[in-house]
Amino acid sequence: MFAVLSDTHSRTGHELAGAARDAVDGADAVLHAGDFTTAAALDAFYDAADRLHAVHGNRDVDAVRERLPEARTVDLAGVRVALTHRRRGGPTALAMFGRERGADLVVSGHTHRPTVTETEHCTVLNPGSHADPRGNPASHAVLTPDAGGLAGEIRDREGSVLDSFRVEGRN
């Protein structure tokens, strides 16, 4: 299982609680779409996650930006995942970013709003924010390997499913 988070916005730590904490504790890998804000928050994620794939966001301090790329691509259970914090141009720009990277799934943050959008080229996922939801439910996503792809769910802090989706891998 893979945990997906974004927009921690912390000065001191990872701010993981409830189902998000459980997801990170049980994850084979954690993806974070940026805006840790401080090096302390990033270090707390490195301490909490066995494997962390992360990018920096627009609110991250220089110490975080120096350690993380703006974008990265990883393969998870046969699914190519492109990770970024944001792209100017919204969902269309994110879909084009995914297409450029040959991705089946694009993970982004920035809006703090949990959403899943199916496009012609890929699925675009924003897990929302587990720590700073800004009027949205505190949320994260989990991805579970499932017969040639990934089954995904966006969950709230209590673990209730807000949305579910599936991403086919490339064979």
Rosetta silent file (secondary structure, phi, psi, omega in degrees, C-alpha in Angstrom):
SEQUENCE: MFAVLSDTHSRTGHELAGAARDAVDGADAVLHAGDFTTAAALDAFYDAADRLHAVHGNRDVDAVRERLPEARTVDLAGVRVALTHRRRGGPTALAMFGRERGADLVVSGHTHRPTVTETEHCTVLNPGSHADPRGNPASHAVLTPDAGGLAGEIRDREGSVLDSFRVEGRN
SCORE:     score description
SCORE:     0.000 S_00000001
   1 L     0.000  146.050 -179.824    0.000    0.000    0.000 S_00000001
   2 E  -122.017  134.540  177.079    1.159    3.536   -0.769 S_00000001
   3 E   -98.726  140.831 -178.199    0.174    6.667    1.177 S_00000001
   4 E  -127.504  124.759 -177.824   -0.252    9.959   -0.700 S_00000001
   5 E  -138.017  167.977  176.419   -0.184   13.341    1.052 S_00000001
   6 L  -161.598  163.665  168.555    0.344   17.019    0.372 S_00000001
   7 L    54.558   59.646  177.343    0.309   20.460    1.950 S_00000001
   8 L   -72.777  -41.860  177.815    1.535   19.758    5.476 S_00000001
   9 L    48.727   59.193 -178.925    2.385   23.437    6.148 S_00000001
  10 E  -122.678  147.897  173.971    4.152   22.772    9.439 S_00000001
  11 L   -93.480  -19.002 -169.567    6.945   24.514   11.273 S_00000001
  12 L  -121.721  -31.334 -173.319    7.679   21.605   13.597 S_00000001
  13 L  -163.570 -166.099 -175.313    6.703   18.135   12.332 S_00000001
  14 L   -81.081  -17.361  177.563    4.681   15.915   10.042 S_00000001
  15 L    59.267   24.090  178.764    1.333   16.694   11.717 S_00000001
  16 L   -74.345  134.918  178.218    0.117   13.151   10.974 S_00000001
  17 L  -150.427  156.361  174.420   -2.975   12.082   12.902 S_00000001
  18 H    58.756 -136.649 -175.595   -5.739    9.514   12.634 S_00000001
  19 H   -64.016  -30.720  177.523   -6.063    7.589    9.377 S_00000001
  20 H   -65.395  -41.553  177.640   -3.251    9.575    7.718 S_00000001
  21 H   -63.559  -44.089  178.771   -0.853    8.454   10.450 S_00000001
  22 H   -61.653  -41.043 -179.875   -2.049    4.862   10.090 S_00000001
  23 H   -63.191  -45.282  179.499   -1.589    5.016    6.305 S_00000001
  24 H   -65.380  -42.037 -179.748    1.988    6.302    6.583 S_00000001
  25 H   -61.752  -34.255 -176.793    2.819    3.734    9.279 S_00000001
  26 H   -97.705    3.048 -172.396    1.571    0.874    7.075 S_00000001
  27 L   -82.621  144.349  170.039    2.833    2.143    3.714 S_00000001
  28 L   -74.295  -30.503  175.881    5.461    0.502    1.531 S_00000001
  29 E  -154.720  154.264  178.144    6.198    4.021    0.246 S_00000001
  30 E  -120.623  132.818  173.692    4.889    7.535    0.857 S_00000001
  31 E  -108.282  134.676  178.630    4.372   10.165   -1.843 S_00000001
  32 E  -131.684  124.118 -175.252    4.206   13.819   -0.792 S_00000001
  33 L   -92.324   31.718  168.786    3.265   16.558   -3.263 S_00000001
  34 L    90.600  171.711 -172.622    5.008   19.402   -1.489 S_00000001
  35 L    67.871   56.635  167.088    4.531   22.256    0.942 S_00000001
  36 L   -70.498  -37.744 -178.437    6.149   20.713    3.983 S_00000001
  37 E    90.973  -53.211 -177.467    7.062   24.362    4.710 S_00000001
  38 L  -124.294  162.942  175.408   10.135   23.709    6.904 S_00000001
  39 H   -63.763  -32.271  178.579   13.078   21.324    7.021 S_00000001
  40 H   -62.580  -40.563  178.365   11.778   20.089   10.388 S_00000001
  41 H   -66.889  -43.449  177.749    8.534   18.948    8.754 S_00000001
  42 H   -61.337  -47.076  179.745   10.442   17.244    5.918 S_00000001
  43 H   -60.155  -37.970  178.264   12.791   15.516    8.389 S_00000001
  44 H   -63.085  -37.109  176.347    9.784   14.297   10.403 S_00000001
  45 H   -67.357  -41.459  176.475    8.397   12.665    7.229 S_00000001
  46 H   -60.604  -36.425  178.075   11.751   10.995    6.560 S_00000001
  47 H   -70.188  -34.577 -175.351   11.636    9.658   10.137 S_00000001
  48 H   -84.090  -27.350 -173.079    8.020    8.435    9.783 S_00000001
  49 L  -110.163  133.977  176.853    8.216    6.862    6.309 S_00000001
  50 L   -64.873  -41.897  177.568   10.395    3.945    5.263 S_00000001
  51 L  -133.732  121.903 -179.542   10.486    5.263    1.676 S_00000001
  52 E  -118.602  124.206  171.989    9.556    8.862    0.852 S_00000001
  53 E  -111.178  114.385 -172.691    9.117   10.169   -2.694 S_00000001
  54 E  -140.652  159.686  173.432    8.565   13.917   -2.424 S_00000001
  55 L  -129.115  161.907  176.855    8.735   17.211   -4.290 S_00000001
  56 L   -88.236  159.567  177.902    8.933   20.746   -2.975 S_00000001
  57 L  -115.485 -179.273 -176.187    6.025   23.168   -3.071 S_00000001
  58 L   -71.748  -18.277 -179.009    5.651   26.908   -3.478 S_00000001
  59 L  -102.652    3.355 -179.289    5.611   27.570    0.290 S_00000001
  60 L   -75.952  142.103  177.666    8.673   25.480    1.160 S_00000001
  61 L   -70.467  164.545 -178.547   11.723   27.242    2.571 S_00000001
  62 H   -56.384  -36.175 -179.342   15.017   27.155    0.667 S_00000001
  63 H   -62.151  -29.581  175.582   16.345   24.358    2.895 S_00000001
  64 H   -81.107  -44.462  179.924   13.531   22.114    1.616 S_00000001
  65 H   -58.996  -33.719  179.570   13.807   23.294   -2.007 S_00000001
  66 L   -70.346  -23.268 -176.552   17.512   22.439   -2.006 S_00000001
  67 L   -97.939  -17.888 -175.160   16.748   18.850   -0.957 S_00000001
  68 L  -126.979  145.990  176.498   13.749   18.083   -3.175 S_00000001
  69 L   -77.613  166.889  174.819   13.034   18.417   -6.896 S_00000001
  70 L   -75.104  -29.017 -179.265   10.108   20.368   -8.339 S_00000001
  71 E  -149.294  153.677  175.209    8.877   17.209  -10.090 S_00000001
  72 E  -155.473  161.335  178.295    9.680   13.513  -10.137 S_00000001
  73 E  -127.725  133.724  178.120    8.404   10.288  -11.652 S_00000001
  74 E  -133.216  154.250  174.746    8.215    6.930   -9.855 S_00000001
  75 E  -105.536  127.256  179.134    6.881    3.510  -10.776 S_00000001
  76 E  -127.013  112.821  175.724    4.534    1.885   -8.278 S_00000001
  77 L    51.645   42.153  177.879    3.210   -1.624   -8.955 S_00000001
  78 L    82.592    5.739  178.361    3.389   -1.143  -12.729 S_00000001
  79 E  -112.396  127.833  177.475    1.838    2.332  -12.665 S_00000001
  80 E   -86.720  124.491 -176.156    3.937    5.337  -13.656 S_00000001
  81 E  -117.408  124.292  174.131    3.271    8.228  -11.264 S_00000001
  82 E  -101.428  130.993 -173.570    4.333   11.831  -11.959 S_00000001
  83 E  -120.736  130.039  176.459    4.530   13.965   -8.834 S_00000001
  84 E  -152.927  163.139  176.957    4.495   17.774   -8.655 S_00000001
  85 L   -81.422  -48.005  179.694    3.082   20.419   -6.344 S_00000001
  86 L  -161.302  165.473  173.684    1.295   22.461   -8.999 S_00000001
  87 L  -139.242  129.058  175.252    1.345   23.549  -12.630 S_00000001
  88 L   -61.391  131.574 -176.732    0.097   26.911  -13.850 S_00000001
  89 L   112.481    0.425  172.881   -2.912   26.196  -16.019 S_00000001
  90 H    64.307 -145.370 -174.656   -4.709   23.921  -13.554 S_00000001
  91 H   -58.375  -35.416  179.053   -6.044   20.472  -14.452 S_00000001
  92 H   -65.557  -44.030  178.798   -5.205   20.829  -18.150 S_00000001
  93 H   -65.263  -36.631  177.844   -1.584   21.683  -17.360 S_00000001
  94 H   -66.325  -40.832  177.295   -1.379   18.784  -14.905 S_00000001
  95 H   -63.758  -39.640  178.043   -2.699   16.374  -17.551 S_00000001
  96 H   -67.459  -38.719  174.623   -0.118   17.682  -20.039 S_00000001
  97 H   -57.887  -45.025  178.122    2.607   17.288  -17.402 S_00000001
  98 H   -63.458  -42.104  179.168    1.523   13.671  -17.001 S_00000001
  99 H   -62.395  -44.316  178.889    1.491   13.100  -20.741 S_00000001
 100 H   -59.561  -31.834 -177.833    5.011   14.544  -21.084 S_00000001
 101 L   -97.043    3.967 -179.703    6.244   12.109  -18.430 S_00000001
 102 L    64.507   33.480 -173.723    4.342    9.102  -19.775 S_00000001
 103 L   -89.421  146.456  171.062    2.404    8.899  -16.515 S_00000001
 104 L   -88.618  -27.777 -177.172   -0.718    6.921  -15.751 S_00000001
 105 E  -138.032  132.939  172.380   -1.292    8.995  -12.599 S_00000001
 106 E  -111.402  129.061  175.757   -0.373   12.590  -11.732 S_00000001
 107 E  -111.071  127.770  178.687   -0.255   13.543   -8.049 S_00000001
 108 L  -137.579  172.952  177.612   -0.373   17.234   -7.170 S_00000001
 109 L  -131.917 -134.005  171.951   -1.232   19.452   -4.228 S_00000001
 110 L    81.922  -46.642 -174.169   -1.552   23.208   -3.739 S_00000001
 111 L   -82.587  -16.870 -176.057   -5.352   23.612   -3.610 S_00000001
 112 L    66.399    9.900 -177.096   -5.845   21.663   -0.351 S_00000001
 113 L  -108.010  116.939  179.992   -8.965   20.262   -2.049 S_00000001
 114 L   -69.780  121.604 -179.042   -9.168   16.450   -2.414 S_00000001
 115 E  -147.861  153.896  170.855  -10.065   15.628   -6.030 S_00000001
 116 E  -131.376  128.618  179.552   -9.707   12.935   -8.668 S_00000001
 117 E  -128.701  126.901  174.963  -10.033   13.843  -12.343 S_00000001
 118 E   -90.341  127.390  176.534   -9.943   11.381  -15.224 S_00000001
 119 L  -117.679  176.437  179.221   -8.425   12.865  -18.373 S_00000001
 120 L   -62.024  -31.739 -172.718   -7.780   11.456  -21.824 S_00000001
 121 L  -104.452  -25.727 -175.613   -4.149   10.761  -20.934 S_00000001
 122 L  -166.661  173.541  172.243   -4.057   10.049  -17.201 S_00000001
 123 E   -97.021  136.447  178.658   -5.752   10.282  -13.830 S_00000001
 124 E  -112.591  123.468 -177.000   -5.016   13.450  -11.820 S_00000001
 125 E  -119.771  128.919  166.369   -5.114   13.114   -8.022 S_00000001
 126 E  -117.216  114.437 -177.251   -4.941   15.797   -5.371 S_00000001
 127 L   -74.180   -4.289 -173.808   -5.038   14.095   -1.950 S_00000001
 128 L    78.849 -158.118  179.763   -5.960   17.351   -0.211 S_00000001
 129 L  -124.727  129.415  177.985   -4.214   18.266    3.028 S_00000001
 130 L   -79.047  -18.688 -170.824   -4.018   16.059    6.107 S_00000001
 131 L  -122.131  -22.695 -175.549   -2.911   18.962    8.332 S_00000001
 132 L  -140.367   67.850 -169.665   -4.128   22.279    6.865 S_00000001
 133 L   -71.541  -16.035  175.363   -7.400   21.572    5.009 S_00000001
 134 L    49.620   55.653  176.994   -8.539   25.223    4.687 S_00000001
 135 L    88.547   -7.456  174.903  -12.266   24.553    4.700 S_00000001
 136 L  -100.907  168.001  174.733  -11.999   21.127    3.069 S_00000001
 137 L   -68.406  141.860  172.126  -11.971   17.815    4.925 S_00000001
 138 L   -61.839  126.313 -171.695   -8.544   16.839    6.293 S_00000001
 139 E  -150.593  166.015  175.777   -7.585   14.125    3.816 S_00000001
 140 E  -154.528  175.951  176.709   -4.989   11.898    2.222 S_00000001
 141 E  -126.860  155.695  171.589   -5.070    9.100   -0.349 S_00000001
 142 E  -126.185  143.208  177.692   -4.073    5.457   -0.342 S_00000001
 143 E  -122.561  129.040 -178.411   -3.108    3.398   -3.380 S_00000001
 144 E  -121.897  126.603  176.498   -3.279   -0.389   -3.274 S_00000001
 145 E   -55.323  135.680 -172.405   -1.824   -2.674   -5.965 S_00000001
 146 L  -154.624   99.638  171.999   -4.721   -4.359   -7.728 S_00000001
 147 L    40.763   66.727  175.619   -4.546   -6.665  -10.779 S_00000001
 148 L    83.604   14.996  179.617   -2.349   -4.670  -13.123 S_00000001
 149 E  -167.597 -156.349  178.431   -2.965   -1.266  -11.608 S_00000001
 150 E  -129.859  131.792  169.734   -3.728    0.643   -8.452 S_00000001
 151 E   -91.351  130.718 -176.853   -7.001    0.953   -6.574 S_00000001
 152 E  -121.063  150.009  173.734   -7.169    4.384   -4.967 S_00000001
 153 E  -141.058  138.880  167.136   -9.171    6.002   -2.230 S_00000001
 154 E   -96.374  128.306 -176.110   -9.246    9.495   -0.805 S_00000001
 155 E  -124.164  150.679  175.235   -9.925    9.214    2.921 S_00000001
 156 E   -88.517 -179.681 -175.368  -10.684   11.699    5.667 S_00000001
 157 L   -58.520  -30.299  179.540   -8.970   11.848    9.043 S_00000001
 158 L   -84.195   -9.337  179.696  -11.318    9.211   10.469 S_00000001
 159 L    99.420   -0.875  177.770  -10.653    6.844    7.545 S_00000001
 160 L   -68.986  142.280 -178.763  -13.994    7.266    5.771 S_00000001
 161 E   -80.421  122.045  177.200  -13.745    7.028    1.988 S_00000001
 162 E   -91.002  -31.694  179.857  -14.484   10.351    0.272 S_00000001
 163 E  -160.795  151.909  176.008  -13.813    9.099   -3.270 S_00000001
 164 E  -134.236  155.960 -176.155  -12.470    5.994   -4.963 S_00000001
 165 E  -160.193  170.537  177.112  -10.832    5.387   -8.334 S_00000001
 166 E  -137.139  140.795  178.250   -8.681    2.918  -10.254 S_00000001
 167 E  -121.540  121.898  177.120   -5.565    3.503  -12.357 S_00000001
 168 E   -77.619  139.186  174.488   -4.543    0.958  -14.966 S_00000001
 169 L   -85.438  170.196  177.510   -0.858    0.213  -15.295 S_00000001
 170 L   -91.849  130.413  179.805    1.006   -0.111  -18.554 S_00000001
 171 L  -106.557    0.000    0.000    1.545   -3.649  -19.695 S_00000001
